Amino acid sequence: MRYIAPFVIAGLALVASPAVAQDTGHRVVLRDTVRTSRLGAYQGRNTGPEQTERFSRKVKIGRDGRFSLANVAGDIVVTGGPGDEVSIEAVKRTRGDKRELARVQIAIDEHAGRVDVRTEGEQNRTDRNRTTDHVSVDYTVTVPASVAVDVHSVSGSVKVTGVHGALRAGTISGDVTTADTPKLETARTVSGDVSITGAASDGDLTAASVSGNVTARGLKARGLDLGSVSGDIIVGDATCERLGIKSVSGSVEYAGAIVKSGRYEINSHSGTVRLLLANPAGFELNANSFSGSIRSELPMTIGGDRRDANTSKGRHDAANDHSMRATFGDGSATLTVRTFSGDIIIAKR
């Protein structure tokens, strides 16, 4: 009985699986290529010489198609390129018995303008030791640059470069890295870092990690939602109309623009929040820190008095209080910053 990897359940909402293809399409199952038993936690690469088996296939998808890849154990690398074909290269790996590789297969569903790839396994009732948990599959994929891409893995890193169509990338255990992906929608991991470079979105962009850092540079979006439970969040060269950042244990740094009438909210339980603002027209600030100080290098209007943080009086009033309500410039944007244990620092970039 064939058993499809249950990574949808394991990933929960953080790494949602790609949409299931319609039954009307043509399904190609490449047997003797990649197969694993219950596809539990990957145990391999720990004893014995490495055994490998390679797979290669090209599928026509068109320049405006959709591509999805769901893996269980192993890394995924996707690169945007020319043409109208998807090139799929895969390597199965194990340090156990080479016969374990024969229990793994890659399933490819082909439809008009859509290609779905999955690592699938077969439950072997005699395999009481779950030997196929030792098998991983690494994918290297090239797609037409304008294709929409949805890639996910349970145990393994995901790296996407040069994909200009809509992109969703996620994993449970591993890093997520994207570069030159102007239509990135989501980049998420449970255990690992998220690194984003050169992304833009007409809508909202979401990046999150439960245990790891979130680093983003060169972002432009209508809305940015960034989060980490245990890790730092660092944003550089960003422009957005709405910003939401949440961190439980880690510092937050936002370097970018504050646009007119924008809404920006940052919450950190344990960590310093540093804002490096690029020529803001103005904003209303509402800042609170339970056990830290609030410092601003920008001249603020506090309680009707305009005070400069470079003056001694300004330093006393703005730096030592745990709460500040103030206005800078025309006050058109709203900036709300809260941290329980950490300082709040506002500086001009």
Secondary structure by P-SEA (a helix, b strand, c coil): ccccccccccccccccccccccccbbbbbbcccccccccccccccccccccbbbbbbcccccccbbbbbbbcbbbbbbbbbcccbbbbbbbbbbcccccccccbbbbbbbcccbbbbbbbbbbbccccccccccbbbbbbbbccccbbbbbbbccbbbbbcccccbbbbbbccbbbbbcccccccbbbbccbbbbbcbbbbccbbbbbbccbbbbbccccccbbbbbbccbbbbbccccccbbbbbbccbbbbbbcccccbbbbbbbbcbbbbbbbccccccbbbbbbbccbbbbbccccccccbbbbcccaaaaaacccccccccccccccbbbbbbbccbbbbbbcc
